[in-house]
Amino acid sequence: MNVMKSFTAGAVALAFSMSVATAADIVDTAVAAGSFTTLVTAVKAAGLVDTLKGAGPFTVFAPDDAAFAKLPAGTVENLLKPENKSKLVAILNYHVVPGKVMSKDIVGKKMTVKTVEGMQASIDATNGLSIDNAKVVKADIETSNGVIHVIDTVIIPKE
C-alpha cells in the first residue's frame, strides 16, 4: 500500500488549507483538526505547548481521540494527574522525532529513530507506515514547524 494513498480527503483539505496562507504550527493544526482533543489536553497538562509551538522542526506521530480511547479505562485520567506529569511528558515526547520526516523520504525503509524522549522507536515504511505498534492512518500533514503523522494507537516507551 502506498503511504500517500493513506491520505483521506479531510487530511488533504486540512493540509492544503493550512499551507495556503501561512501554515499553522503543530499545536494549532491539532486543535483545528478537532480529532485530537485528548492529545491537546495531555500536551497542555504536560506543559509542552510552548515546545510544540516552537521553531522545530518536529515530526509528531499524533494519536487521535480514537487511539486514546483504546487505552484501558482510567489510563488517560491517571496520566493527567499532576503527580504523573513526568510519565505523561515521557509518553508524549516518545511520539516526537526531531526534524521533519516526510513519508516520501522513508518509503520502502525500516529504521530506528531516537525520539525526543531519548529512547529508540522502530519505523517501518515498507508496507504503509508504522511506528512501533501504531499504524499511520494519515501522513504528511505539514505545519509551520514540522509535520504530523496521525497514528491509530498511543505508543508507550519501553521501561
C-alpha positions as CSV (number, residue, x, y, z in Angstrom):
1,M,0.0,0.0,0.0
2,N,1.4,3.4,-1.0
3,V,1.8,5.6,2.1
4,M,0.5,8.5,0.1
5,K,-2.8,6.7,-0.5
6,S,-3.4,6.8,3.2
7,F,-4.5,10.4,2.9
8,T,-8.2,11.0,3.3
9,A,-9.9,13.9,1.6
10,G,-10.2,15.6,5.0
11,A,-6.4,15.4,5.7
12,V,-5.6,16.6,2.2
13,A,-8.1,19.5,2.6
14,L,-6.6,20.3,6.1
15,A,-3.1,20.2,4.8
16,F,-3.9,22.3,1.8
17,S,-5.8,24.9,3.8
18,M,-3.0,25.1,6.3
19,S,-0.4,25.7,3.6
20,V,-2.4,28.2,1.5
21,A,-1.7,31.1,3.8
22,T,0.9,30.7,6.5
23,A,0.8,27.2,7.8
24,A,-0.2,26.9,11.5
25,D,2.1,25.3,14.0
26,I,1.7,21.7,15.3
27,V,-0.5,22.7,18.2
28,D,-2.8,25.0,16.3
29,T,-3.1,22.4,13.5
30,A,-4.1,19.7,16.0
31,V,-6.6,22.0,17.7
32,A,-8.1,23.0,14.3
33,A,-8.5,19.3,13.2
34,G,-10.9,18.6,16.1
35,S,-9.9,15.0,16.4
36,F,-7.0,15.5,18.8
37,T,-8.8,16.8,21.9
38,T,-7.3,14.2,24.3
39,L,-3.8,14.8,22.8
40,V,-4.1,18.6,23.1
41,T,-5.4,18.2,26.7
42,A,-2.4,16.0,27.5
43,V,0.1,18.4,25.8
44,K,-1.3,21.2,28.0
45,A,-1.2,19.2,31.2
46,A,2.4,18.2,30.4
47,G,3.5,21.8,29.8
48,L,4.6,21.1,26.3
49,V,2.5,23.6,24.4
50,D,5.3,26.2,24.0
51,T,7.8,23.5,22.9
52,L,5.4,22.2,20.2
53,K,4.7,25.8,19.1
54,G,8.5,26.4,18.9
55,A,10.7,26.6,15.8
56,G,11.2,22.9,15.4
57,P,11.2,21.2,13.1
58,F,9.4,18.3,14.7
59,T,7.8,15.1,13.4
60,V,4.9,14.2,15.6
61,F,3.2,10.8,15.5
62,A,-0.1,12.1,16.8
63,P,-2.6,9.6,18.3
64,D,-6.1,10.8,17.6
65,D,-9.0,10.6,20.1
66,A,-9.9,7.1,18.9
67,A,-6.3,5.9,19.7
68,F,-6.6,7.3,23.2
69,A,-10.0,5.6,23.6
70,K,-8.2,2.2,23.1
71,L,-6.2,2.6,26.3
72,P,-7.5,0.8,29.4
73,A,-10.2,2.7,31.3
74,G,-8.8,5.3,33.6
75,T,-5.4,5.5,31.9
76,V,-5.7,9.0,30.5
77,E,-7.3,10.4,33.6
78,N,-4.5,8.9,35.7
79,L,-1.8,10.3,33.4
80,L,-3.3,13.8,33.6
81,K,-2.9,13.9,37.4
82,P,-0.2,16.3,38.5
83,E,1.8,13.6,40.3
84,N,2.1,11.7,37.0
85,K,3.3,14.6,34.9
86,S,6.8,13.2,34.4
87,K,5.4,9.9,33.0
88,L,3.0,11.9,30.7
89,V,5.8,14.1,29.4
90,A,7.9,10.9,28.7
91,I,5.0,9.3,26.8
92,L,4.2,12.4,24.8
93,N,7.9,13.0,24.0
94,Y,8.1,9.4,22.7
95,H,5.7,10.5,19.9
96,V,8.1,13.2,18.7
97,V,11.1,12.9,16.5
98,P,13.5,15.8,15.9
99,G,13.5,17.1,12.3
100,K,10.9,17.0,9.6
101,V,10.4,13.4,8.2
102,M,8.0,13.2,5.3
103,S,6.7,9.7,4.3
104,K,8.2,10.0,0.8
105,D,11.6,10.4,2.3
106,I,11.5,7.0,4.0
107,V,9.2,4.9,1.9
108,G,10.5,1.3,1.5
109,K,12.8,1.6,4.6
110,K,12.9,0.1,8.1
111,M,14.8,2.1,10.7
112,T,15.1,3.1,14.3
113,V,14.9,6.7,15.3
114,K,15.7,8.5,18.5
115,T,12.7,10.2,19.9
116,V,12.7,13.5,21.9
117,E,12.1,11.3,25.0
118,G,15.5,9.8,24.3
119,M,14.5,6.2,23.5
120,Q,14.6,4.4,20.1
121,A,11.4,3.8,18.2
122,S,11.0,1.4,15.2
123,I,9.7,2.9,12.0
124,D,8.6,0.6,9.1
125,A,7.7,2.2,5.8
126,T,7.9,-1.0,3.7
127,N,4.1,-1.6,3.7
128,G,2.4,1.6,4.6
129,L,4.0,3.5,7.5
130,S,4.1,2.5,11.2
131,I,6.0,3.4,14.3
132,D,6.3,0.6,16.9
133,N,2.8,-0.9,17.1
134,A,1.0,2.1,15.7
135,K,-0.2,2.4,12.1
136,V,0.0,5.8,10.4
137,V,-3.6,6.5,9.2
138,K,-2.9,10.0,7.8
139,A,0.6,11.0,6.7
140,D,2.3,14.3,5.9
141,I,0.1,17.0,7.4
142,E,2.6,19.8,7.1
143,T,2.8,22.6,9.7
144,S,4.9,25.7,10.0
145,N,7.2,23.9,12.4
146,G,7.2,20.3,11.2
147,V,4.9,17.5,10.1
148,I,2.1,15.4,11.8
149,H,1.5,11.8,11.0
150,V,-1.8,10.6,12.6
151,I,-1.5,7.2,14.3
152,D,-4.1,4.7,15.4
153,T,-2.5,3.7,18.7
154,V,-0.8,5.5,21.6
155,I,2.8,4.3,21.7
156,I,4.3,3.8,25.1
157,P,8.1,3.8,25.6
158,K,9.5,0.5,26.9
159,E,10.6,0.8,30.5
